Amino acid sequence: MSYEQVASISQVVALIFFIVLFAAVVLYAFWPGNKKRFERAARMPLEKDPENDEKDG
C-alpha cells in the first residue's frame, strides 16, 4: 500500500466518523425526551440565582 492509498482511506474513514458523530449530536438535540431539559436550560439565565440572594442578604 502506498502513502496516497493510506491517506485517502483515512480521509474517508474520518469523514464517515464525523458524519456519524454529527448525526448522533443532532439526534440527541432533537430527541423528544430531551425537550424539557433544554427548555429548563434555556430559562436558567433568566431566573434568579438563589446563591447570590443568600450572599446579598
MMTF fields as JSON, N, C-alpha, C and O atoms, coordinates in Angstrom:
{
  "mmtfVersion": "1.0.0",
  "mmtfProducer": "UNKNOWN",
  "numBonds": 227,
  "numAtoms": 228,
  "numGroups": 57,
  "numChains": 1,
  "numModels": 1,
  "chainsPerModel": [1],
  "groupsPerChain": [57],
  "chainIdList": ["A"],
  "bondAtomList": [4, 2, 8, 6, 12, 10, 16, 14, 20, 18, 24, 22, 28, 26, 32, 30, 36, 34, 40, 38, 44, 42, 48, 46, 52, 50, 56, 54, 60, 58, 64, 62, 68, 66, 72, 70, 76, 74, 80, 78, 84, 82, 88, 86, 92, 90, 96, 94, 100, 98, 104, 102, 108, 106, 112, 110, 116, 114, 120, 118, 124, 122, 128, 126, 132, 130, 136, 134, 140, 138, 144, 142, 148, 146, 152, 150, 156, 154, 160, 158, 164, 162, 168, 166, 172, 170, 176, 174, 180, 178, 184, 182, 188, 186, 192, 190, 196, 194, 200, 198, 204, 202, 208, 206, 212, 210, 216, 214, 220, 218, 224, 222],
  "bondOrderList": [1, 1, 1, 1, 1, 1, 1, 1, 1, 1, 1, 1, 1, 1, 1, 1, 1, 1, 1, 1, 1, 1, 1, 1, 1, 1, 1, 1, 1, 1, 1, 1, 1, 1, 1, 1, 1, 1, 1, 1, 1, 1, 1, 1, 1, 1, 1, 1, 1, 1, 1, 1, 1, 1, 1, 1],
  "groupList": [{"groupName": "MET", "atomNameList": ["N", "CA", "C", "O"], "elementList": ["N", "C", "C", "O"], "formalChargeList": [0, 0, 0, 0], "bondAtomList": [1, 0, 2, 1, 3, 2], "bondOrderList": [1, 1, 2], "singleLetterCode": "M", "chemCompType": "L-PEPTIDE LINKING"}, {"groupName": "SER", "atomNameList": ["N", "CA", "C", "O"], "elementList": ["N", "C", "C", "O"], "formalChargeList": [0, 0, 0, 0], "bondAtomList": [1, 0, 2, 1, 3, 2], "bondOrderList": [1, 1, 2], "singleLetterCode": "S", "chemCompType": "L-PEPTIDE LINKING"}, {"groupName": "TYR", "atomNameList": ["N", "CA", "C", "O"], "elementList": ["N", "C", "C", "O"], "formalChargeList": [0, 0, 0, 0], "bondAtomList": [1, 0, 2, 1, 3, 2], "bondOrderList": [1, 1, 2], "singleLetterCode": "Y", "chemCompType": "L-PEPTIDE LINKING"}, {"groupName": "GLU", "atomNameList": ["N", "CA", "C", "O"], "elementList": ["N", "C", "C", "O"], "formalChargeList": [0, 0, 0, 0], "bondAtomList": [1, 0, 2, 1, 3, 2], "bondOrderList": [1, 1, 2], "singleLetterCode": "E", "chemCompType": "L-PEPTIDE LINKING"}, {"groupName": "GLN", "atomNameList": ["N", "CA", "C", "O"], "elementList": ["N", "C", "C", "O"], "formalChargeList": [0, 0, 0, 0], "bondAtomList": [1, 0, 2, 1, 3, 2], "bondOrderList": [1, 1, 2], "singleLetterCode": "Q", "chemCompType": "L-PEPTIDE LINKING"}, {"groupName": "VAL", "atomNameList": ["N", "CA", "C", "O"], "elementList": ["N", "C", "C", "O"], "formalChargeList": [0, 0, 0, 0], "bondAtomList": [1, 0, 2, 1, 3, 2], "bondOrderList": [1, 1, 2], "singleLetterCode": "V", "chemCompType": "L-PEPTIDE LINKING"}, {"groupName": "ALA", "atomNameList": ["N", "CA", "C", "O"], "elementList": ["N", "C", "C", "O"], "formalChargeList": [0, 0, 0, 0], "bondAtomList": [1, 0, 2, 1, 3, 2], "bondOrderList": [1, 1, 2], "singleLetterCode": "A", "chemCompType": "L-PEPTIDE LINKING"}, {"groupName": "ILE", "atomNameList": ["N", "CA", "C", "O"], "elementList": ["N", "C", "C", "O"], "formalChargeList": [0, 0, 0, 0], "bondAtomList": [1, 0, 2, 1, 3, 2], "bondOrderList": [1, 1, 2], "singleLetterCode": "I", "chemCompType": "L-PEPTIDE LINKING"}, {"groupName": "LEU", "atomNameList": ["N", "CA", "C", "O"], "elementList": ["N", "C", "C", "O"], "formalChargeList": [0, 0, 0, 0], "bondAtomList": [1, 0, 2, 1, 3, 2], "bondOrderList": [1, 1, 2], "singleLetterCode": "L", "chemCompType": "L-PEPTIDE LINKING"}, {"groupName": "PHE", "atomNameList": ["N", "CA", "C", "O"], "elementList": ["N", "C", "C", "O"], "formalChargeList": [0, 0, 0, 0], "bondAtomList": [1, 0, 2, 1, 3, 2], "bondOrderList": [1, 1, 2], "singleLetterCode": "F", "chemCompType": "L-PEPTIDE LINKING"}, {"groupName": "TRP", "atomNameList": ["N", "CA", "C", "O"], "elementList": ["N", "C", "C", "O"], "formalChargeList": [0, 0, 0, 0], "bondAtomList": [1, 0, 2, 1, 3, 2], "bondOrderList": [1, 1, 2], "singleLetterCode": "W", "chemCompType": "L-PEPTIDE LINKING"}, {"groupName": "PRO", "atomNameList": ["N", "CA", "C", "O"], "elementList": ["N", "C", "C", "O"], "formalChargeList": [0, 0, 0, 0], "bondAtomList": [1, 0, 2, 1, 3, 2], "bondOrderList": [1, 1, 2], "singleLetterCode": "P", "chemCompType": "L-PEPTIDE LINKING"}, {"groupName": "GLY", "atomNameList": ["N", "CA", "C", "O"], "elementList": ["N", "C", "C", "O"], "formalChargeList": [0, 0, 0, 0], "bondAtomList": [1, 0, 2, 1, 3, 2], "bondOrderList": [1, 1, 2], "singleLetterCode": "G", "chemCompType": "PEPTIDE LINKING"}, {"groupName": "ASN", "atomNameList": ["N", "CA", "C", "O"], "elementList": ["N", "C", "C", "O"], "formalChargeList": [0, 0, 0, 0], "bondAtomList": [1, 0, 2, 1, 3, 2], "bondOrderList": [1, 1, 2], "singleLetterCode": "N", "chemCompType": "L-PEPTIDE LINKING"}, {"groupName": "LYS", "atomNameList": ["N", "CA", "C", "O"], "elementList": ["N", "C", "C", "O"], "formalChargeList": [0, 0, 0, 0], "bondAtomList": [1, 0, 2, 1, 3, 2], "bondOrderList": [1, 1, 2], "singleLetterCode": "K", "chemCompType": "L-PEPTIDE LINKING"}, {"groupName": "ARG", "atomNameList": ["N", "CA", "C", "O"], "elementList": ["N", "C", "C", "O"], "formalChargeList": [0, 0, 0, 0], "bondAtomList": [1, 0, 2, 1, 3, 2], "bondOrderList": [1, 1, 2], "singleLetterCode": "R", "chemCompType": "L-PEPTIDE LINKING"}, {"groupName": "ASP", "atomNameList": ["N", "CA", "C", "O"], "elementList": ["N", "C", "C", "O"], "formalChargeList": [0, 0, 0, 0], "bondAtomList": [1, 0, 2, 1, 3, 2], "bondOrderList": [1, 1, 2], "singleLetterCode": "D", "chemCompType": "L-PEPTIDE LINKING"}],
  "groupTypeList": [0, 1, 2, 3, 4, 5, 6, 1, 7, 1, 4, 5, 5, 6, 8, 7, 9, 9, 7, 5, 8, 9, 6, 6, 5, 5, 8, 2, 6, 9, 10, 11, 12, 13, 14, 14, 15, 9, 3, 15, 6, 6, 15, 0, 11, 8, 3, 14, 16, 11, 3, 13, 16, 3, 14, 16, 12],
  "groupIdList": [1, 2, 3, 4, 5, 6, 7, 8, 9, 10, 11, 12, 13, 14, 15, 16, 17, 18, 19, 20, 21, 22, 23, 24, 25, 26, 27, 28, 29, 30, 31, 32, 33, 34, 35, 36, 37, 38, 39, 40, 41, 42, 43, 44, 45, 46, 47, 48, 49, 50, 51, 52, 53, 54, 55, 56, 57],
  "secStructList": [7, 7, 2, 2, 2, 2, 2, 2, 2, 2, 2, 2, 2, 2, 2, 2, 2, 2, 2, 2, 2, 2, 2, 2, 2, 2, 2, 2, 2, 2, 7, 4, 4, 4, 2, 2, 2, 2, 2, 2, 2, 2, 2, 4, 4, 4, 1, 7, 7, 2, 2, 2, 2, 2, 2, 2, 7],
  "xCoordList": [0.843, 0.0, 0.878, 1.854, 0.519, 1.295, 0.74, -0.35, 1.508, 1.093, -0.217, -1.077, -0.364, -1.569, -2.811, -3.867, -2.699, -3.833, -4.209, -5.387, -3.206, -3.462, -4.075, -5.005, -3.555, -4.072, -5.523, -6.341, -5.844, -7.215, -8.181, -9.309, -7.755, -8.614, -8.864, -9.993, -7.824, -8.003, -8.893, -9.645, -8.822, -9.708, -11.162, -12.044, -11.416, -12.777, -13.309, -14.457, -12.478, -12.892, -13.176, -14.166, -12.331, -12.547, -13.825, -14.569, -14.087, -15.309, -16.546, -17.509, -16.527, -17.662, -17.847, -18.974, -16.732, -16.795, -17.434, -18.301, -17.027, -17.577, -19.022, -19.786, -19.413, -20.822, -21.677, -22.749, -21.216, -21.949, -22.015, -23.062, -20.906, -20.884, -21.848, -22.573, -21.866, -22.773, -24.226, -25.066, -24.52, -25.888, -26.305, -27.455, -25.386, -25.704, -25.996, -26.912, -25.243, -25.478, -26.815, -27.553, -27.13, -28.409, -29.572, -30.58, -29.44, -30.498, -30.682, -31.813, -29.596, -29.687, -30.386, -31.22, -30.043, -30.613, -32.107, -32.848, -32.556, -33.953, -34.777, -35.942, -34.206, -34.937, -36.04, -35.763, -37.274, -38.391, -38.204, -38.7, -37.524, -37.327, -36.43, -36.449, -35.653, -34.732, -35.341, -34.677, -36.576, -37.186, -37.249, -36.889, -37.703, -37.818, -36.458, -36.326, -35.459, -34.111, -33.59, -33.014, -33.786, -33.304, -34.126, -33.58, -35.43, -36.245, -35.834, -35.781, -35.544, -35.091, -33.731, -33.506, -32.845, -31.533, -31.652, -30.86, -32.627, -32.817, -33.343, -33.071, -34.104, -34.643, -33.678, -33.889, -32.639, -31.73, -31.133, -31.082, -30.681, -30.101, -31.12, -30.736, -32.399, -33.421, -33.935, -34.594, -33.64, -34.124, -33.114, -31.924, -33.606, -32.721, -31.882, -32.321, -30.659, -29.76, -29.908, -29.603, -30.366, -30.571, -29.276, -29.325, -28.14, -26.874, -26.558, -26.103, -26.79, -26.493, -27.435, -27.029, -28.684, -29.622, -29.175, -29.34, -28.614, -28.144, -26.934, -26.8, -26.048, -24.834, -25.168, -24.523, -26.173, -26.534, -27.283, -27.16, -28.046, -28.989, -28.403, -29.119],
  "yCoordList": [-1.189, 0.0, 1.238, 1.329, 2.176, 3.407, 4.429, 4.269, 5.465, 6.528, 7.173, 7.492, 7.362, 8.002, 7.167, 7.718, 5.865, 4.988, 5.037, 5.117, 4.989, 5.054, 6.398, 6.459, 7.472, 8.8, 8.947, 9.531, 8.438, 8.567, 7.707, 8.127, 6.515, 5.659, 6.309, 6.304, 6.867, 7.506, 8.743, 9.038, 9.463, 10.613, 10.178, 10.82, 9.11, 8.597, 8.104, 8.377, 7.377, 6.867, 8.033, 8.0, 9.055, 10.211, 10.949, 11.398, 11.081, 11.743, 10.978, 11.583, 9.673, 8.852, 8.968, 9.072, 8.949, 9.086, 10.414, 10.437, 11.504, 12.806, 12.969, 13.665, 12.354, 12.386, 11.636, 12.11, 10.476, 9.699, 10.469, 10.504, 11.083, 11.88, 13.061, 13.336, 13.755, 14.877, 14.413, 15.07, 13.292, 12.76, 12.394, 12.61, 11.843, 11.491, 12.744, 12.734, 13.797, 15.037, 15.653, 16.133, 15.645, 16.196, 15.36, 15.915, 14.057, 13.207, 13.461, 13.511, 13.621, 13.904, 15.247, 15.366, 16.248, 17.578, 17.614, 18.354, 16.84, 16.882, 15.719, 15.576, 14.888, 13.767, 14.311, 15.165, 13.852, 14.412, 14.33, 15.197, 13.343, 13.201, 14.271, 14.472, 14.953, 15.977, 17.372, 18.333, 17.502, 18.817, 19.577, 20.753, 18.919, 19.601, 20.038, 21.129, 19.203, 19.538, 20.79, 21.671, 20.873, 22.023, 23.274, 24.377, 23.115, 24.273, 24.821, 26.036, 23.935, 24.356, 25.069, 26.081, 24.549, 25.166, 26.528, 27.429, 26.684, 27.964, 29.034, 30.219, 28.623, 29.594, 29.93, 30.913, 29.15, 29.339, 30.743, 31.292, 31.358, 32.7, 33.764, 34.817, 33.5, 34.481, 34.386, 35.305, 33.291, 33.094, 33.637, 33.75, 33.969, 34.443, 33.292, 32.142, 33.623, 32.623, 32.627, 33.636, 31.531, 31.517, 31.701, 32.197, 31.324, 31.503, 32.982, 33.4, 33.778, 35.204, 35.9, 36.862, 35.444, 36.036, 35.812, 36.692, 34.654, 34.362, 35.196, 35.618, 35.443, 36.225, 37.699, 38.386, 38.198, 39.611, 39.928, 41.033, 38.987, 39.215, 39.241, 39.428],
  "zCoordList": [0.0, 0.0, 0.0, 0.745, -0.837, -0.89, 0.09, 0.64, 0.287, 1.208, 0.746, 1.566, -0.554, -1.09, -0.803, -0.491, -0.902, -0.623, 0.859, 1.207, 1.715, 3.151, 3.521, 4.325, 2.939, 3.226, 2.756, 3.467, 1.597, 1.094, 1.904, 2.164, 2.304, 3.128, 4.479, 4.97, 5.082, 6.39, 6.283, 7.211, 5.175, 4.983, 4.876, 5.445, 4.163, 4.014, 5.356, 5.708, 6.105, 7.414, 8.36, 9.09, 8.362, 9.222, 8.827, 9.699, 7.536, 7.077, 7.532, 8.003, 7.397, 7.837, 9.346, 9.831, 10.092, 11.539, 11.941, 12.814, 11.328, 11.687, 11.251, 11.921, 10.159, 9.743, 10.756, 11.131, 11.2, 12.203, 13.519, 14.166, 13.914, 15.142, 15.054, 16.01, 13.928, 13.733, 13.792, 14.407, 13.159, 13.175, 14.593, 14.974, 15.377, 16.757, 17.593, 18.415, 17.395, 18.133, 17.734, 18.594, 16.462, 16.001, 16.543, 16.981, 16.517, 17.072, 18.563, 19.046, 19.287, 20.723, 20.963, 21.86, 20.161, 20.358, 20.048, 20.695, 19.084, 18.681, 19.223, 18.854, 20.084, 20.668, 21.567, 22.409, 21.42, 22.19, 23.703, 24.423, 24.192, 25.631, 26.239, 27.453, 25.423, 25.922, 25.909, 26.298, 25.475, 25.318, 26.641, 26.697, 27.703, 28.99, 29.511, 30.066, 29.339, 29.802, 29.086, 29.725, 27.78, 27.019, 27.318, 27.353, 27.534, 27.9, 29.259, 29.45, 30.199, 31.529, 31.422, 32.087, 30.599, 30.411, 29.732, 30.009, 28.854, 28.174, 29.12, 28.928, 30.149, 31.107, 32.236, 32.946, 32.416, 33.543, 33.625, 34.726, 32.535, 32.655, 33.079, 33.589, 32.873, 33.174, 34.607, 35.094, 35.274, 36.636, 37.64, 37.347, 38.822, 39.871, 40.385, 40.408, 40.798, 41.354, 42.866, 43.503, 43.462, 44.916, 45.708, 46.834, 45.168, 45.869, 46.033, 47.098, 45.001, 45.082, 46.052, 46.703, 46.172, 47.117, 48.547, 49.392, 48.83, 50.189, 50.552, 51.701, 49.598, 49.869, 50.047, 50.84, 49.315, 49.39, 50.679, 51.207, 51.185, 52.259, 53.596, 54.58]
}
